[in-house]
């Protein structure tokens, strides 16, 4: 069949950069909400909103990744079937 594809891995530096960037952004928003000159109720509402937005973003990223992986698997299965048909096909074989 076809040559197997090498699974692409992120480097540890890229992973660390993503984690640090996320932590800095979340901390900046938390500090901004804490320092906001508003009532405790408004700050609590903004804090809960940020947490909800964050979890929704993670869920959306997972759904998009899962859909992409499932389409890739289906594509690979279809490609394997096509390659098998082409390998078994002999255009010079006499028909009975």
ABEGO torsion letter per residue (X at the ends): XBBBBBBBBBBAAAAAAAAAAAAAAAAAAAAAAAABBBBAAAAAAAAAAAAAAAAAAAAAAAAAAAAAAAAAAAAAAAAAAAAAAAAABBAABBBX
